[in-house]
Amino acid sequence: MKQSVLWVMVVFCFHWVVVDGVEINEMYQSQQSPVIWHMSRQAPLVALTFDDGPTPEITPKILQVLLEKNVSATFFLVGHMVLRHPMITRQIYNDGHHIANHTWAHYRLDELSKDQIQYQIHATSDVLDSLGIHMSPFFRPPGGRFNQWVLDAIKDQGLTMVMWDVNAGDYVRSSGKNSPQEVIVRRVMRTLQPGSIILLHNSQSTLDALPNLIDSIHDAGYIIGHIE
């Protein structure tokens, strides 16, 4: 009987929910959380973050928009894609943007072993270091999925997990279609607040929406900057 009660407690503590299509572990959403969900709410600073690059088709065009708008961002890069596209990675860095860790192969970390999780994170840090690129001490798990092993791994490697409180929903849907740019902008602006960290992706829909999104954020009185 005691064993059954214990298992019920464990299942409850590690219950998964879905927010904007991304699973998030409820036990890490408290004030004592080791995970950053947003920056200070006391200043009108927000951060743009881009996951899943770099790619030659999209990333340079995103960089051009950011340059034209004089905006800085944080790019959570996938290690094997960094290795494949080192010049684009250097361009991100040389343009003054921050680069952070998004694993080596974009696997679901909550399905991997401890050693596999350590490798996914460490290999990405290593390839960035081999290119002479200073990596910001931030990590984001693919799909926002993580468990205690992931938290232990990033602690061991001196990293902080950065999630988001605004999801642009700019990824390809199960229907195979992207959200129209006006829907992406409206979705972001509806939930944006001081200190927000905005989740975006290295995708065509993001590129299409980005100029209008930046203008809308500025028009609402916000400053776009790096994660603090």
mmCIF file of the C-alpha atoms, coordinates in Angstrom:
data_MODEL
# 
_entry.id   MODEL 
# 
loop_
_atom_site.group_PDB 
_atom_site.id 
_atom_site.type_symbol 
_atom_site.label_atom_id 
_atom_site.label_alt_id 
_atom_site.label_comp_id 
_atom_site.label_asym_id 
_atom_site.label_entity_id 
_atom_site.label_seq_id 
_atom_site.pdbx_PDB_ins_code 
_atom_site.Cartn_x 
_atom_site.Cartn_y 
_atom_site.Cartn_z 
_atom_site.occupancy 
_atom_site.B_iso_or_equiv 
_atom_site.pdbx_formal_charge 
_atom_site.auth_seq_id 
_atom_site.auth_comp_id 
_atom_site.auth_asym_id 
_atom_site.auth_atom_id 
_atom_site.pdbx_PDB_model_num 
ATOM 1   C CA . MET A 1 1   ? 0.000  0.000  0.000   1.00 0.00 ? 1   MET A CA 1 
ATOM 2   C CA . LYS A 1 2   ? 2.805  2.405  0.926   1.00 0.00 ? 2   LYS A CA 1 
ATOM 3   C CA . GLN A 1 3   ? 4.613  1.583  -2.317  1.00 0.00 ? 3   GLN A CA 1 
ATOM 4   C CA . SER A 1 4   ? 1.468  2.357  -4.355  1.00 0.00 ? 4   SER A CA 1 
ATOM 5   C CA . VAL A 1 5   ? 1.044  5.729  -2.662  1.00 0.00 ? 5   VAL A CA 1 
ATOM 6   C CA . LEU A 1 6   ? 4.704  6.542  -3.353  1.00 0.00 ? 6   LEU A CA 1 
ATOM 7   C CA . TRP A 1 7   ? 4.299  5.816  -7.072  1.00 0.00 ? 7   TRP A CA 1 
ATOM 8   C CA . VAL A 1 8   ? 1.202  8.021  -7.231  1.00 0.00 ? 8   VAL A CA 1 
ATOM 9   C CA . MET A 1 9   ? 3.182  10.876 -5.667  1.00 0.00 ? 9   MET A CA 1 
ATOM 10  C CA . VAL A 1 10  ? 6.032  10.435 -8.176  1.00 0.00 ? 10  VAL A CA 1 
ATOM 11  C CA . VAL A 1 11  ? 3.670  10.427 -11.152 1.00 0.00 ? 11  VAL A CA 1 
ATOM 12  C CA . PHE A 1 12  ? 1.949  13.563 -9.866  1.00 0.00 ? 12  PHE A CA 1 
ATOM 13  C CA . CYS A 1 13  ? 5.220  15.446 -9.311  1.00 0.00 ? 13  CYS A CA 1 
ATOM 14  C CA . PHE A 1 14  ? 6.387  14.728 -12.846 1.00 0.00 ? 14  PHE A CA 1 
ATOM 15  C CA . HIS A 1 15  ? 3.091  15.403 -14.599 1.00 0.00 ? 15  HIS A CA 1 
ATOM 16  C CA . TRP A 1 16  ? 3.443  16.885 -18.074 1.00 0.00 ? 16  TRP A CA 1 
ATOM 17  C CA . VAL A 1 17  ? 1.146  19.531 -19.524 1.00 0.00 ? 17  VAL A CA 1 
ATOM 18  C CA . VAL A 1 18  ? 0.858  21.079 -22.973 1.00 0.00 ? 18  VAL A CA 1 
ATOM 19  C CA . VAL A 1 19  ? 1.174  24.846 -23.448 1.00 0.00 ? 19  VAL A CA 1 
ATOM 20  C CA . ASP A 1 20  ? 0.948  26.182 -27.018 1.00 0.00 ? 20  ASP A CA 1 
ATOM 21  C CA . GLY A 1 21  ? 1.812  22.741 -28.310 1.00 0.00 ? 21  GLY A CA 1 
ATOM 22  C CA . VAL A 1 22  ? 4.946  22.368 -26.147 1.00 0.00 ? 22  VAL A CA 1 
ATOM 23  C CA . GLU A 1 23  ? 5.162  20.020 -23.167 1.00 0.00 ? 23  GLU A CA 1 
ATOM 24  C CA . ILE A 1 24  ? 6.304  21.730 -19.980 1.00 0.00 ? 24  ILE A CA 1 
ATOM 25  C CA . ASN A 1 25  ? 7.003  20.124 -16.613 1.00 0.00 ? 25  ASN A CA 1 
ATOM 26  C CA . GLU A 1 26  ? 4.815  21.820 -13.978 1.00 0.00 ? 26  GLU A CA 1 
ATOM 27  C CA . MET A 1 27  ? 7.235  21.291 -11.096 1.00 0.00 ? 27  MET A CA 1 
ATOM 28  C CA . TYR A 1 28  ? 9.728  23.758 -12.635 1.00 0.00 ? 28  TYR A CA 1 
ATOM 29  C CA . GLN A 1 29  ? 7.379  26.737 -12.962 1.00 0.00 ? 29  GLN A CA 1 
ATOM 30  C CA . SER A 1 30  ? 7.764  28.129 -9.445  1.00 0.00 ? 30  SER A CA 1 
ATOM 31  C CA . GLN A 1 31  ? 9.731  31.125 -8.181  1.00 0.00 ? 31  GLN A CA 1 
ATOM 32  C CA . GLN A 1 32  ? 12.410 28.691 -6.930  1.00 0.00 ? 32  GLN A CA 1 
ATOM 33  C CA . SER A 1 33  ? 12.792 27.148 -10.390 1.00 0.00 ? 33  SER A CA 1 
ATOM 34  C CA . PRO A 1 34  ? 16.323 26.512 -11.749 1.00 0.00 ? 34  PRO A CA 1 
ATOM 35  C CA . VAL A 1 35  ? 14.916 27.465 -15.148 1.00 0.00 ? 35  VAL A CA 1 
ATOM 36  C CA . ILE A 1 36  ? 14.588 30.991 -16.575 1.00 0.00 ? 36  ILE A CA 1 
ATOM 37  C CA . TRP A 1 37  ? 11.163 31.588 -18.130 1.00 0.00 ? 37  TRP A CA 1 
ATOM 38  C CA . HIS A 1 38  ? 11.389 35.374 -18.423 1.00 0.00 ? 38  HIS A CA 1 
ATOM 39  C CA . MET A 1 39  ? 13.588 38.325 -17.462 1.00 0.00 ? 39  MET A CA 1 
ATOM 40  C CA . SER A 1 40  ? 12.810 41.036 -14.932 1.00 0.00 ? 40  SER A CA 1 
ATOM 41  C CA . ARG A 1 41  ? 9.257  42.399 -15.171 1.00 0.00 ? 41  ARG A CA 1 
ATOM 42  C CA . GLN A 1 42  ? 10.471 45.790 -13.942 1.00 0.00 ? 42  GLN A CA 1 
ATOM 43  C CA . ALA A 1 43  ? 11.847 47.088 -17.272 1.00 0.00 ? 43  ALA A CA 1 
ATOM 44  C CA . PRO A 1 44  ? 10.373 47.183 -20.804 1.00 0.00 ? 44  PRO A CA 1 
ATOM 45  C CA . LEU A 1 45  ? 13.097 44.857 -22.136 1.00 0.00 ? 45  LEU A CA 1 
ATOM 46  C CA . VAL A 1 46  ? 12.145 41.780 -24.190 1.00 0.00 ? 46  VAL A CA 1 
ATOM 47  C CA . ALA A 1 47  ? 14.310 39.199 -25.954 1.00 0.00 ? 47  ALA A CA 1 
ATOM 48  C CA . LEU A 1 48  ? 14.008 37.550 -29.356 1.00 0.00 ? 48  LEU A CA 1 
ATOM 49  C CA . THR A 1 49  ? 15.333 33.975 -29.408 1.00 0.00 ? 49  THR A CA 1 
ATOM 50  C CA . PHE A 1 50  ? 15.721 31.820 -32.510 1.00 0.00 ? 50  PHE A CA 1 
ATOM 51  C CA . ASP A 1 51  ? 15.891 28.012 -32.277 1.00 0.00 ? 51  ASP A CA 1 
ATOM 52  C CA . ASP A 1 52  ? 17.105 25.277 -34.649 1.00 0.00 ? 52  ASP A CA 1 
ATOM 53  C CA . GLY A 1 53  ? 19.631 26.993 -36.941 1.00 0.00 ? 53  GLY A CA 1 
ATOM 54  C CA . PRO A 1 54  ? 21.823 27.733 -38.635 1.00 0.00 ? 54  PRO A CA 1 
ATOM 55  C CA . THR A 1 55  ? 20.700 27.068 -42.208 1.00 0.00 ? 55  THR A CA 1 
ATOM 56  C CA . PRO A 1 56  ? 21.920 28.751 -45.398 1.00 0.00 ? 56  PRO A CA 1 
ATOM 57  C CA . GLU A 1 57  ? 18.363 29.248 -46.660 1.00 0.00 ? 57  GLU A CA 1 
ATOM 58  C CA . ILE A 1 58  ? 16.975 31.241 -43.715 1.00 0.00 ? 58  ILE A CA 1 
ATOM 59  C CA . THR A 1 59  ? 19.559 32.347 -41.159 1.00 0.00 ? 59  THR A CA 1 
ATOM 60  C CA . PRO A 1 60  ? 21.408 34.946 -43.294 1.00 0.00 ? 60  PRO A CA 1 
ATOM 61  C CA . LYS A 1 61  ? 18.063 36.534 -44.215 1.00 0.00 ? 61  LYS A CA 1 
ATOM 62  C CA . ILE A 1 62  ? 17.038 36.713 -40.554 1.00 0.00 ? 62  ILE A CA 1 
ATOM 63  C CA . LEU A 1 63  ? 20.384 38.340 -39.802 1.00 0.00 ? 63  LEU A CA 1 
ATOM 64  C CA . GLN A 1 64  ? 19.774 40.907 -42.539 1.00 0.00 ? 64  GLN A CA 1 
ATOM 65  C CA . VAL A 1 65  ? 16.402 41.866 -41.052 1.00 0.00 ? 65  VAL A CA 1 
ATOM 66  C CA . LEU A 1 66  ? 17.939 42.192 -37.584 1.00 0.00 ? 66  LEU A CA 1 
ATOM 67  C CA . LEU A 1 67  ? 20.718 44.339 -39.020 1.00 0.00 ? 67  LEU A CA 1 
ATOM 68  C CA . GLU A 1 68  ? 18.277 46.612 -40.824 1.00 0.00 ? 68  GLU A CA 1 
ATOM 69  C CA . LYS A 1 69  ? 16.180 46.985 -37.664 1.00 0.00 ? 69  LYS A CA 1 
ATOM 70  C CA . ASN A 1 70  ? 19.259 47.407 -35.429 1.00 0.00 ? 70  ASN A CA 1 
ATOM 71  C CA . VAL A 1 71  ? 18.085 44.603 -33.141 1.00 0.00 ? 71  VAL A CA 1 
ATOM 72  C CA . SER A 1 72  ? 20.099 42.002 -31.218 1.00 0.00 ? 72  SER A CA 1 
ATOM 73  C CA . ALA A 1 73  ? 18.905 38.463 -30.536 1.00 0.00 ? 73  ALA A CA 1 
ATOM 74  C CA . THR A 1 74  ? 19.951 35.130 -29.049 1.00 0.00 ? 74  THR A CA 1 
ATOM 75  C CA . PHE A 1 75  ? 20.351 32.112 -31.347 1.00 0.00 ? 75  PHE A CA 1 
ATOM 76  C CA . PHE A 1 76  ? 20.009 28.645 -29.806 1.00 0.00 ? 76  PHE A CA 1 
ATOM 77  C CA . LEU A 1 77  ? 21.991 26.585 -32.320 1.00 0.00 ? 77  LEU A CA 1 
ATOM 78  C CA . VAL A 1 78  ? 22.089 22.858 -33.092 1.00 0.00 ? 78  VAL A CA 1 
ATOM 79  C CA . GLY A 1 79  ? 25.639 21.486 -32.924 1.00 0.00 ? 79  GLY A CA 1 
ATOM 80  C CA . HIS A 1 80  ? 25.768 19.357 -36.060 1.00 0.00 ? 80  HIS A CA 1 
ATOM 81  C CA . MET A 1 81  ? 24.351 22.282 -38.064 1.00 0.00 ? 81  MET A CA 1 
ATOM 82  C CA . VAL A 1 82  ? 27.028 24.574 -36.626 1.00 0.00 ? 82  VAL A CA 1 
ATOM 83  C CA . LEU A 1 83  ? 29.628 22.083 -37.846 1.00 0.00 ? 83  LEU A CA 1 
ATOM 84  C CA . ARG A 1 84  ? 28.012 22.049 -41.288 1.00 0.00 ? 84  ARG A CA 1 
ATOM 85  C CA . HIS A 1 85  ? 27.683 25.843 -41.533 1.00 0.00 ? 85  HIS A CA 1 
ATOM 86  C CA . PRO A 1 86  ? 30.577 27.440 -39.617 1.00 0.00 ? 86  PRO A CA 1 
ATOM 87  C CA . MET A 1 87  ? 30.617 30.623 -41.718 1.00 0.00 ? 87  MET A CA 1 
ATOM 88  C CA . ILE A 1 88  ? 26.967 31.378 -40.941 1.00 0.00 ? 88  ILE A CA 1 
ATOM 89  C CA . THR A 1 89  ? 27.631 30.682 -37.272 1.00 0.00 ? 89  THR A CA 1 
ATOM 90  C CA . ARG A 1 90  ? 30.507 33.161 -37.332 1.00 0.00 ? 90  ARG A CA 1 
ATOM 91  C CA . GLN A 1 91  ? 28.269 35.699 -39.075 1.00 0.00 ? 91  GLN A CA 1 
ATOM 92  C CA . ILE A 1 92  ? 25.723 35.429 -36.239 1.00 0.00 ? 92  ILE A CA 1 
ATOM 93  C CA . TYR A 1 93  ? 28.486 36.037 -33.708 1.00 0.00 ? 93  TYR A CA 1 
ATOM 94  C CA . ASN A 1 94  ? 30.216 38.800 -35.651 1.00 0.00 ? 94  ASN A CA 1 
ATOM 95  C CA . ASP A 1 95  ? 26.904 40.641 -36.043 1.00 0.00 ? 95  ASP A CA 1 
ATOM 96  C CA . GLY A 1 96  ? 26.802 40.987 -32.255 1.00 0.00 ? 96  GLY A CA 1 
ATOM 97  C CA . HIS A 1 97  ? 24.176 38.370 -31.466 1.00 0.00 ? 97  HIS A CA 1 
ATOM 98  C CA . HIS A 1 98  ? 24.472 35.862 -28.647 1.00 0.00 ? 98  HIS A CA 1 
ATOM 99  C CA . ILE A 1 99  ? 24.862 32.164 -29.400 1.00 0.00 ? 99  ILE A CA 1 
ATOM 100 C CA . ALA A 1 100 ? 23.586 29.467 -27.047 1.00 0.00 ? 100 ALA A CA 1 
ATOM 101 C CA . ASN A 1 101 ? 23.299 25.673 -26.891 1.00 0.00 ? 101 ASN A CA 1 
ATOM 102 C CA . HIS A 1 102 ? 20.347 23.740 -28.377 1.00 0.00 ? 102 HIS A CA 1 
ATOM 103 C CA . THR A 1 103 ? 21.936 20.238 -28.290 1.00 0.00 ? 103 THR A CA 1 
ATOM 104 C CA . TRP A 1 104 ? 23.910 18.402 -30.945 1.00 0.00 ? 104 TRP A CA 1 
ATOM 105 C CA . ALA A 1 105 ? 21.119 16.636 -32.859 1.00 0.00 ? 105 ALA A CA 1 
ATOM 106 C CA . HIS A 1 106 ? 17.813 18.082 -31.551 1.00 0.00 ? 106 HIS A CA 1 
ATOM 107 C CA . TYR A 1 107 ? 16.691 14.824 -29.935 1.00 0.00 ? 107 TYR A CA 1 
ATOM 108 C CA . ARG A 1 108 ? 14.048 14.631 -27.210 1.00 0.00 ? 108 ARG A CA 1 
ATOM 109 C CA . LEU A 1 109 ? 16.241 14.721 -24.132 1.00 0.00 ? 109 LEU A CA 1 
ATOM 110 C CA . ASP A 1 110 ? 13.631 13.191 -21.863 1.00 0.00 ? 110 ASP A CA 1 
ATOM 111 C CA . GLU A 1 111 ? 13.998 9.956  -23.863 1.00 0.00 ? 111 GLU A CA 1 
ATOM 112 C CA . LEU A 1 112 ? 17.801 9.731  -23.570 1.00 0.00 ? 112 LEU A CA 1 
ATOM 113 C CA . SER A 1 113 ? 20.162 8.287  -20.980 1.00 0.00 ? 113 SER A CA 1 
ATOM 114 C CA . LYS A 1 114 ? 22.286 10.430 -18.655 1.00 0.00 ? 114 LYS A CA 1 
ATOM 115 C CA . ASP A 1 115 ? 25.392 9.911  -20.793 1.00 0.00 ? 115 ASP A CA 1 
ATOM 116 C CA . GLN A 1 116 ? 23.536 10.687 -24.011 1.00 0.00 ? 116 GLN A CA 1 
ATOM 117 C CA . ILE A 1 117 ? 22.188 13.922 -22.533 1.00 0.00 ? 117 ILE A CA 1 
ATOM 118 C CA . GLN A 1 118 ? 25.676 14.951 -21.416 1.00 0.00 ? 118 GLN A CA 1 
ATOM 119 C CA . TYR A 1 119 ? 27.012 14.296 -24.922 1.00 0.00 ? 119 TYR A CA 1 
ATOM 120 C CA . GLN A 1 120 ? 24.258 16.243 -26.680 1.00 0.00 ? 120 GLN A CA 1 
ATOM 121 C CA . ILE A 1 121 ? 25.069 19.331 -24.646 1.00 0.00 ? 121 ILE A CA 1 
ATOM 122 C CA . HIS A 1 122 ? 28.834 19.011 -24.379 1.00 0.00 ? 122 HIS A CA 1 
ATOM 123 C CA . ALA A 1 123 ? 29.420 18.301 -28.089 1.00 0.00 ? 123 ALA A CA 1 
ATOM 124 C CA . THR A 1 124 ? 27.653 21.531 -29.076 1.00 0.00 ? 124 THR A CA 1 
ATOM 125 C CA . SER A 1 125 ? 29.683 23.600 -26.619 1.00 0.00 ? 125 SER A CA 1 
ATOM 126 C CA . ASP A 1 126 ? 32.851 21.965 -27.954 1.00 0.00 ? 126 ASP A CA 1 
ATOM 127 C CA . VAL A 1 127 ? 32.174 22.689 -31.626 1.00 0.00 ? 127 VAL A CA 1 
ATOM 128 C CA . LEU A 1 128 ? 31.442 26.345 -30.865 1.00 0.00 ? 128 LEU A CA 1 
ATOM 129 C CA . ASP A 1 129 ? 34.650 26.555 -28.862 1.00 0.00 ? 129 ASP A CA 1 
ATOM 130 C CA . SER A 1 130 ? 36.595 24.992 -31.745 1.00 0.00 ? 130 SER A CA 1 
ATOM 131 C CA . LEU A 1 131 ? 35.379 27.826 -33.981 1.00 0.00 ? 131 LEU A CA 1 
ATOM 132 C CA . GLY A 1 132 ? 36.621 30.401 -31.493 1.00 0.00 ? 132 GLY A CA 1 
ATOM 133 C CA . ILE A 1 133 ? 33.090 31.515 -30.682 1.00 0.00 ? 133 ILE A CA 1 
ATOM 134 C CA . HIS A 1 134 ? 32.189 32.583 -27.164 1.00 0.00 ? 134 HIS A CA 1 
ATOM 135 C CA . MET A 1 135 ? 28.964 30.799 -26.245 1.00 0.00 ? 135 MET A CA 1 
ATOM 136 C CA . SER A 1 136 ? 26.575 32.484 -23.847 1.00 0.00 ? 136 SER A CA 1 
ATOM 137 C CA . PRO A 1 137 ? 26.054 30.191 -20.823 1.00 0.00 ? 137 PRO A CA 1 
ATOM 138 C CA . PHE A 1 138 ? 22.501 29.361 -21.842 1.00 0.00 ? 138 PHE A CA 1 
ATOM 139 C CA . PHE A 1 139 ? 20.850 26.117 -22.906 1.00 0.00 ? 139 PHE A CA 1 
ATOM 140 C CA . ARG A 1 140 ? 17.408 25.322 -24.300 1.00 0.00 ? 140 ARG A CA 1 
ATOM 141 C CA . PRO A 1 141 ? 16.116 21.748 -24.646 1.00 0.00 ? 141 PRO A CA 1 
ATOM 142 C CA . PRO A 1 142 ? 14.463 20.794 -27.950 1.00 0.00 ? 142 PRO A CA 1 
ATOM 143 C CA . GLY A 1 143 ? 10.703 21.126 -27.715 1.00 0.00 ? 143 GLY A CA 1 
ATOM 144 C CA . GLY A 1 144 ? 11.077 22.471 -24.177 1.00 0.00 ? 144 GLY A CA 1 
ATOM 145 C CA . ARG A 1 145 ? 11.238 18.877 -22.920 1.00 0.00 ? 145 ARG A CA 1 
ATOM 146 C CA . PHE A 1 146 ? 13.486 18.110 -19.962 1.00 0.00 ? 146 PHE A CA 1 
ATOM 147 C CA . ASN A 1 147 ? 13.790 16.164 -16.735 1.00 0.00 ? 147 ASN A CA 1 
ATOM 148 C CA . GLN A 1 148 ? 16.073 16.095 -13.703 1.00 0.00 ? 148 GLN A CA 1 
ATOM 149 C CA . TRP A 1 149 ? 18.883 14.435 -15.657 1.00 0.00 ? 149 TRP A CA 1 
ATOM 150 C CA . VAL A 1 150 ? 18.888 17.393 -18.060 1.00 0.00 ? 150 VAL A CA 1 
ATOM 151 C CA . LEU A 1 151 ? 19.025 19.863 -15.164 1.00 0.00 ? 151 LEU A CA 1 
ATOM 152 C CA . ASP A 1 152 ? 21.902 17.918 -13.623 1.00 0.00 ? 152 ASP A CA 1 
ATOM 153 C CA . ALA A 1 153 ? 23.779 17.913 -16.949 1.00 0.00 ? 153 ALA A CA 1 
ATOM 154 C CA . ILE A 1 154 ? 23.536 21.663 -17.519 1.00 0.00 ? 154 ILE A CA 1 
ATOM 155 C CA . LYS A 1 155 ? 24.542 22.323 -13.926 1.00 0.00 ? 155 LYS A CA 1 
ATOM 156 C CA . ASP A 1 156 ? 27.605 20.130 -14.418 1.00 0.00 ? 156 ASP A CA 1 
ATOM 157 C CA . GLN A 1 157 ? 28.494 22.119 -17.538 1.00 0.00 ? 157 GLN A CA 1 
ATOM 158 C CA . GLY A 1 158 ? 27.921 25.536 -15.970 1.00 0.00 ? 158 GLY A CA 1 
ATOM 159 C CA . LEU A 1 159 ? 24.878 26.420 -18.067 1.00 0.00 ? 159 LEU A CA 1 
ATOM 160 C CA . THR A 1 160 ? 21.478 27.936 -17.276 1.00 0.00 ? 160 THR A CA 1 
ATOM 161 C CA . MET A 1 161 ? 18.307 26.672 -18.937 1.00 0.00 ? 161 MET A CA 1 
ATOM 162 C CA . VAL A 1 162 ? 16.373 29.404 -20.739 1.00 0.00 ? 162 VAL A CA 1 
ATOM 163 C CA . MET A 1 163 ? 12.797 28.688 -21.772 1.00 0.00 ? 163 MET A CA 1 
ATOM 164 C CA . TRP A 1 164 ? 10.203 31.280 -22.835 1.00 0.00 ? 164 TRP A CA 1 
ATOM 165 C CA . ASP A 1 165 ? 6.954  32.900 -21.786 1.00 0.00 ? 165 ASP A CA 1 
ATOM 166 C CA . VAL A 1 166 ? 5.833  33.929 -25.301 1.00 0.00 ? 166 VAL A CA 1 
ATOM 167 C CA . ASN A 1 167 ? 5.503  31.284 -28.004 1.00 0.00 ? 167 ASN A CA 1 
ATOM 168 C CA . ALA A 1 168 ? 5.178  32.711 -31.528 1.00 0.00 ? 168 ALA A CA 1 
ATOM 169 C CA . GLY A 1 169 ? 3.874  29.384 -32.830 1.00 0.00 ? 169 GLY A CA 1 
ATOM 170 C CA . ASP A 1 170 ? 5.908  29.886 -36.001 1.00 0.00 ? 170 ASP A CA 1 
ATOM 171 C CA . TYR A 1 171 ? 6.801  26.233 -36.557 1.00 0.00 ? 171 TYR A CA 1 
ATOM 172 C CA . VAL A 1 172 ? 5.214  23.939 -39.140 1.00 0.00 ? 172 VAL A CA 1 
ATOM 173 C CA . ARG A 1 173 ? 1.891  22.582 -37.897 1.00 0.00 ? 173 ARG A CA 1 
ATOM 174 C CA . SER A 1 174 ? 0.759  18.939 -38.119 1.00 0.00 ? 174 SER A CA 1 
ATOM 175 C CA . SER A 1 175 ? -1.201 19.950 -41.221 1.00 0.00 ? 175 SER A CA 1 
ATOM 176 C CA . GLY A 1 176 ? 2.105  20.839 -42.890 1.00 0.00 ? 176 GLY A CA 1 
ATOM 177 C CA . LYS A 1 177 ? 1.173  24.529 -43.054 1.00 0.00 ? 177 LYS A CA 1 
ATOM 178 C CA . ASN A 1 178 ? 2.803  27.540 -41.413 1.00 0.00 ? 178 ASN A CA 1 
ATOM 179 C CA . SER A 1 179 ? 0.887  30.208 -39.546 1.00 0.00 ? 179 SER A CA 1 
ATOM 180 C CA . PRO A 1 180 ? 0.356  33.411 -41.570 1.00 0.00 ? 180 PRO A CA 1 
ATOM 181 C CA . GLN A 1 181 ? 2.652  36.239 -40.517 1.00 0.00 ? 181 GLN A CA 1 
ATOM 182 C CA . GLU A 1 182 ? -0.209 38.368 -39.176 1.00 0.00 ? 182 GLU A CA 1 
ATOM 183 C CA . VAL A 1 183 ? -1.248 35.473 -36.908 1.00 0.00 ? 183 VAL A CA 1 
ATOM 184 C CA . ILE A 1 184 ? 2.304  35.119 -35.594 1.00 0.00 ? 184 ILE A CA 1 
ATOM 185 C CA . VAL A 1 185 ? 2.560  38.838 -34.839 1.00 0.00 ? 185 VAL A CA 1 
ATOM 186 C CA . ARG A 1 186 ? -0.851 38.909 -33.174 1.00 0.00 ? 186 ARG A CA 1 
ATOM 187 C CA . ARG A 1 187 ? -0.028 35.842 -31.077 1.00 0.00 ? 187 ARG A CA 1 
ATOM 188 C CA . VAL A 1 188 ? 3.171  37.406 -29.772 1.00 0.00 ? 188 VAL A CA 1 
ATOM 189 C CA . MET A 1 189 ? 1.695  40.817 -29.059 1.00 0.00 ? 189 MET A CA 1 
ATOM 190 C CA . ARG A 1 190 ? -1.285 39.323 -27.227 1.00 0.00 ? 190 ARG A CA 1 
ATOM 191 C CA . THR A 1 191 ? 0.942  37.769 -24.541 1.00 0.00 ? 191 THR A CA 1 
ATOM 192 C CA . LEU A 1 192 ? 3.977  40.086 -24.562 1.00 0.00 ? 192 LEU A CA 1 
ATOM 193 C CA . GLN A 1 193 ? 4.891  41.837 -21.309 1.00 0.00 ? 193 GLN A CA 1 
ATOM 194 C CA . PRO A 1 194 ? 8.010  43.387 -19.763 1.00 0.00 ? 194 PRO A CA 1 
ATOM 195 C CA . GLY A 1 195 ? 10.781 40.820 -19.486 1.00 0.00 ? 195 GLY A CA 1 
ATOM 196 C CA . SER A 1 196 ? 9.289  38.415 -22.013 1.00 0.00 ? 196 SER A CA 1 
ATOM 197 C CA . ILE A 1 197 ? 11.467 35.869 -23.772 1.00 0.00 ? 197 ILE A CA 1 
ATOM 198 C CA . ILE A 1 198 ? 9.991  35.196 -27.207 1.00 0.00 ? 198 ILE A CA 1 
ATOM 199 C CA . LEU A 1 199 ? 10.352 31.766 -28.803 1.00 0.00 ? 199 LEU A CA 1 
ATOM 200 C CA . LEU A 1 200 ? 10.952 31.935 -32.563 1.00 0.00 ? 200 LEU A CA 1 
ATOM 201 C CA . HIS A 1 201 ? 12.363 29.456 -35.051 1.00 0.00 ? 201 HIS A CA 1 
ATOM 202 C CA . ASN A 1 202 ? 14.735 29.396 -37.985 1.00 0.00 ? 202 ASN A CA 1 
ATOM 203 C CA . SER A 1 203 ? 11.877 29.165 -40.492 1.00 0.00 ? 203 SER A CA 1 
ATOM 204 C CA . GLN A 1 204 ? 10.357 30.913 -43.488 1.00 0.00 ? 204 GLN A CA 1 
ATOM 205 C CA . SER A 1 205 ? 7.260  31.885 -41.539 1.00 0.00 ? 205 SER A CA 1 
ATOM 206 C CA . THR A 1 206 ? 9.458  33.575 -38.932 1.00 0.00 ? 206 THR A CA 1 
ATOM 207 C CA . LEU A 1 207 ? 11.361 35.426 -41.631 1.00 0.00 ? 207 LEU A CA 1 
ATOM 208 C CA . ASP A 1 208 ? 8.125  36.634 -43.214 1.00 0.00 ? 208 ASP A CA 1 
ATOM 209 C CA . ALA A 1 209 ? 6.736  37.896 -39.909 1.00 0.00 ? 209 ALA A CA 1 
ATOM 210 C CA . LEU A 1 210 ? 9.937  39.303 -38.417 1.00 0.00 ? 210 LEU A CA 1 
ATOM 211 C CA . PRO A 1 211 ? 9.967  42.893 -39.816 1.00 0.00 ? 211 PRO A CA 1 
ATOM 212 C CA . ASN A 1 212 ? 6.374  43.551 -38.778 1.00 0.00 ? 212 ASN A CA 1 
ATOM 213 C CA . LEU A 1 213 ? 6.912  41.811 -35.450 1.00 0.00 ? 213 LEU A CA 1 
ATOM 214 C CA . ILE A 1 214 ? 9.900  43.982 -34.566 1.00 0.00 ? 214 ILE A CA 1 
ATOM 215 C CA . ASP A 1 215 ? 8.018  47.132 -35.558 1.00 0.00 ? 215 ASP A CA 1 
ATOM 216 C CA . SER A 1 216 ? 4.996  46.083 -33.486 1.00 0.00 ? 216 SER A CA 1 
ATOM 217 C CA . ILE A 1 217 ? 7.162  45.405 -30.419 1.00 0.00 ? 217 ILE A CA 1 
ATOM 218 C CA . HIS A 1 218 ? 8.849  48.792 -30.726 1.00 0.00 ? 218 HIS A CA 1 
ATOM 219 C CA . ASP A 1 219 ? 5.533  50.559 -31.319 1.00 0.00 ? 219 ASP A CA 1 
ATOM 220 C CA . ALA A 1 220 ? 4.254  49.048 -28.065 1.00 0.00 ? 220 ALA A CA 1 
ATOM 221 C CA . GLY A 1 221 ? 7.100  50.742 -26.186 1.00 0.00 ? 221 GLY A CA 1 
ATOM 222 C CA . TYR A 1 222 ? 9.401  47.770 -25.665 1.00 0.00 ? 222 TYR A CA 1 
ATOM 223 C CA . ILE A 1 223 ? 13.181 47.557 -26.081 1.00 0.00 ? 223 ILE A CA 1 
ATOM 224 C CA . ILE A 1 224 ? 14.556 44.428 -27.749 1.00 0.00 ? 224 ILE A CA 1 
ATOM 225 C CA . GLY A 1 225 ? 17.832 43.165 -26.325 1.00 0.00 ? 225 GLY A CA 1 
ATOM 226 C CA . HIS A 1 226 ? 19.820 40.207 -25.103 1.00 0.00 ? 226 HIS A CA 1 
ATOM 227 C CA . ILE A 1 227 ? 18.726 37.879 -22.338 1.00 0.00 ? 227 ILE A CA 1 
ATOM 228 C CA . GLU A 1 228 ? 19.752 39.243 -18.936 1.00 0.00 ? 228 GLU A CA 1 
# 
